[in-house]
Amino acid sequence: MKEMICILCPQGCHLTVDEADDFKVSGNRCKRGLSYGREEAMNPVRTVTSTVCVQSAVHPRCPVKTDQPIPKKDMKEAVRLLDGIQMIPPIRRGDLVVEKILGHAANFVATRDIDQ
């Protein structure tokens, strides 16, 4: 049995997921809690945010994030891919920083415009 708090709506339902009973979810007050509990127990995913170095005296770091969630177990290795990356302005929001992170469909993209 796994216990978790659903984060999909403001209710914050305390969920219990029974892995032995086909990931049966209880404690949810809405349908979204059912899918959240199952997915979180079976294959938790997260959107990853971080920063990369920029060759700029004004903005020495640029915030980046994954454009879609990746498996939680791959988060640390994904962030390590950003080590040593140094971007050169101009940078535009949405610019590709790392493509196909660890073989997933997700990419790291810039989340801020930086001109100099």
N, C-alpha and C positions, 0 to 999 in steps of 0.2 A: 504494500500500500504506500502510495506517495501522497503527501499533503502539499498543497500549494494554494496561493491566492491568485485568483483570476485578475488580470490587469486590463481586460478589454473594455470595461465600462466602470463608472464610478462606484458601483455597488461593492466591489472587492470581495466577491464570494470566496469562502474557504472551501476549496475543492478537495475531495479525496478520490484518487484514481487507483482502482484495483487492477494491478497488472496481471494477476492470476485469472481474472474473470474478463478477458478480452478488453482490458483497459476501460472498464466501466467507470463512469464519472458520476459522483454524487455531490450534493451541496451547491449545485449551480441554481441560479434563479432565472437564467435565460438560456436560449439555445446556443449563444456564442460561447458560454462556459463549457458546454459539452465538447465542442470542437477544440477549444483552447486546451482543456485538460488532457484530451487524448493526444493531441499533437505535442504538447509540452512533455508528456510522459514518454512518448514513443520516439520523437526526434526534435528536441528543442533547437530552435533557430533564433538568431539575434542579428540585428543591424549593428554593425561595428562602426564606431567613430574614433578618430584619432587626428593627428596632425603630421605634416611633413615639413622638412626644411625648405626655405625659399631664399634665393639669393637676393635679399632685399634688406636694407637697413631699417626701413619703416615697418615692414611686416615680415619678421624672420620665420614665421610658421604659417602654414595654410591648413585650415581644417578640411578633413576628408571624411567620407563615410562610404559604406557599401551601398550600392544602388538597389540591393535586395538582400534579405537575410541569408546568412550562411549558418551551417551547423555550429552549435555552441562549442563543440569539441575542437573546432578548427580556429577559434577566435585568436588564441595566443600566437599561433603560427602565422595567421593572416596579418596580424599587427607587426610581426617581425619582418614581413616583406617590405614594410615601409621604411625600415632602417636603411640609411644610406641614400635614400631618394632625396634629391635636391632639385626643386623646380625653379624655373627661370621665368620671371614675369615677362609679358602679361599672362595672367592666369584668369580664366573665366569659369564661373560656376558651371559645373557639369563636365569640365575637362577630365579626360580619362587619366588616372594616375597609375593604377595597376589593373591590367585586364585579366579576366577569368581567374579569379583568386583560387589558388590550389585546385584548379580544375573545375570549379563551380561556375555557374553562369553569372555570378555576381562580379562586379568591378568596384574598385575604389575610385571615387570621383571627387573633385574639388567642390567645396561648398561655399566658396567665397571668391569674389573677384579681387584680384590684386594687380595693380598697374605698375607700381615701382617699388 
